[in-house]
Amino acid sequence: MSVQERKQRERAERERLIVATARELAERQGWEAVTTRRLAERIEYSQPVLYSHFRGKREIIGAVALEGAAEMAAAVRAATAAADGPRARVAAL
């Protein structure tokens, strides 16, 4: 593995950590609890590290929303995969 590949992997892992931590904070305390300062403290990085991945809180919230939408789409596909026909797919939901 090259240094560049390792850095890309570490960057992706940090982004996942930021998004997961923001989601956890929002689920437990509401979106008002999700601040860049609090996120930085929770993940033990500085705020500039957050800003090297996301432009700000709104972008982090957007990433959380996209992740949730992807999970919902996967759940719908799984629930309707075995259904035969449109009515059965709706009933499976």
C-alpha positions as a Markdown table, in Angstrom:
| # | Residue | x | y | z |
|---|---|---|---|---|
| 1 | Met | 0.0 | 0.0 | 0.0 |
| 2 | Ser | 1.3 | 3.4 | -0.9 |
| 3 | Val | 1.5 | 6.4 | 1.3 |
| 4 | Gln | -1.2 | 8.1 | -0.8 |
| 5 | Glu | -3.5 | 5.1 | -0.5 |
| 6 | Arg | -3.0 | 5.1 | 3.3 |
| 7 | Lys | -3.8 | 8.8 | 3.6 |
| 8 | Gln | -6.9 | 8.4 | 1.5 |
| 9 | Arg | -8.1 | 5.5 | 3.7 |
| 10 | Glu | -7.4 | 7.5 | 6.9 |
| 11 | Arg | -9.2 | 10.6 | 5.4 |
| 12 | Ala | -12.3 | 8.4 | 4.6 |
| 13 | Glu | -12.2 | 6.9 | 8.1 |
| 14 | Arg | -12.1 | 10.4 | 9.7 |
| 15 | Glu | -15.0 | 11.4 | 7.6 |
| 16 | Arg | -17.0 | 8.4 | 8.7 |
| 17 | Leu | -16.1 | 9.1 | 12.3 |
| 18 | Ile | -17.3 | 12.7 | 12.0 |
| 19 | Val | -20.6 | 11.7 | 10.4 |
| 20 | Ala | -21.2 | 8.8 | 12.9 |
| 21 | Thr | -20.4 | 11.1 | 15.8 |
| 22 | Ala | -22.7 | 13.9 | 14.5 |
| 23 | Arg | -25.5 | 11.3 | 14.0 |
| 24 | Glu | -25.0 | 10.0 | 17.5 |
| 25 | Leu | -25.1 | 13.4 | 19.0 |
| 26 | Ala | -28.3 | 14.3 | 17.1 |
| 27 | Glu | -30.0 | 11.1 | 18.0 |
| 28 | Arg | -29.2 | 11.6 | 21.7 |
| 29 | Gln | -29.5 | 15.4 | 22.2 |
| 30 | Gly | -31.0 | 16.8 | 19.0 |
| 31 | Trp | -29.4 | 18.8 | 16.1 |
| 32 | Glu | -28.8 | 21.8 | 18.2 |
| 33 | Ala | -26.2 | 19.8 | 20.1 |
| 34 | Val | -24.3 | 19.1 | 16.9 |
| 35 | Thr | -21.6 | 21.9 | 16.8 |
| 36 | Thr | -18.2 | 21.7 | 15.2 |
| 37 | Arg | -16.6 | 22.4 | 18.6 |
| 38 | Arg | -18.5 | 19.5 | 20.3 |
| 39 | Leu | -17.8 | 17.2 | 17.4 |
| 40 | Ala | -14.1 | 18.1 | 17.5 |
| 41 | Glu | -14.0 | 17.4 | 21.2 |
| 42 | Arg | -15.8 | 14.1 | 20.8 |
| 43 | Ile | -13.5 | 12.7 | 18.1 |
| 44 | Glu | -10.4 | 14.2 | 19.7 |
| 45 | Tyr | -9.4 | 16.3 | 16.7 |
| 46 | Ser | -9.2 | 20.0 | 16.3 |
| 47 | Gln | -11.9 | 22.0 | 14.5 |
| 48 | Pro | -9.7 | 22.8 | 11.6 |
| 49 | Val | -9.5 | 19.0 | 10.9 |
| 50 | Leu | -13.3 | 19.0 | 10.7 |
| 51 | Tyr | -13.1 | 21.9 | 8.2 |
| 52 | Ser | -10.6 | 20.1 | 6.1 |
| 53 | His | -13.3 | 17.5 | 5.5 |
| 54 | Phe | -16.6 | 19.5 | 5.6 |
| 55 | Arg | -17.3 | 23.2 | 5.0 |
| 56 | Gly | -19.3 | 23.4 | 8.2 |
| 57 | Lys | -22.1 | 22.1 | 10.3 |
| 58 | Arg | -24.6 | 22.2 | 7.4 |
| 59 | Glu | -22.4 | 20.0 | 5.2 |
| 60 | Ile | -22.0 | 17.5 | 8.1 |
| 61 | Ile | -25.7 | 17.4 | 8.6 |
| 62 | Gly | -26.1 | 16.8 | 4.8 |
| 63 | Ala | -23.7 | 13.9 | 5.0 |
| 64 | Val | -25.7 | 12.4 | 7.9 |
| 65 | Ala | -28.9 | 12.9 | 5.9 |
| 66 | Leu | -27.4 | 11.2 | 2.8 |
| 67 | Glu | -26.2 | 8.3 | 4.9 |
| 68 | Gly | -29.7 | 7.9 | 6.5 |
| 69 | Ala | -31.4 | 8.1 | 3.0 |
| 70 | Ala | -29.0 | 5.3 | 1.7 |
| 71 | Glu | -29.9 | 3.1 | 4.7 |
| 72 | Met | -33.6 | 3.7 | 4.2 |
| 73 | Ala | -33.3 | 2.9 | 0.5 |
| 74 | Ala | -31.4 | -0.3 | 1.3 |
| 75 | Ala | -34.1 | -1.3 | 3.8 |
| 76 | Val | -36.8 | -0.7 | 1.3 |
| 77 | Arg | -35.0 | -2.8 | -1.3 |
| 78 | Ala | -34.5 | -5.6 | 1.2 |
| 79 | Ala | -38.2 | -5.5 | 2.3 |
| 80 | Thr | -39.5 | -5.6 | -1.3 |
| 81 | Ala | -36.9 | -7.9 | -2.9 |
| 82 | Ala | -39.0 | -11.1 | -2.5 |
| 83 | Ala | -42.3 | -9.5 | -3.2 |
| 84 | Asp | -44.1 | -10.5 | -6.5 |
| 85 | Gly | -45.7 | -7.5 | -8.1 |
| 86 | Pro | -46.3 | -3.9 | -7.2 |
| 87 | Arg | -49.1 | -4.6 | -4.6 |
| 88 | Ala | -47.0 | -7.2 | -2.8 |
| 89 | Arg | -44.1 | -4.7 | -2.7 |
| 90 | Val | -46.3 | -2.0 | -1.2 |
| 91 | Ala | -47.6 | -4.5 | 1.3 |
| 92 | Ala | -44.1 | -5.6 | 2.2 |
| 93 | Leu | -43.3 | -2.0 | 3.3 |
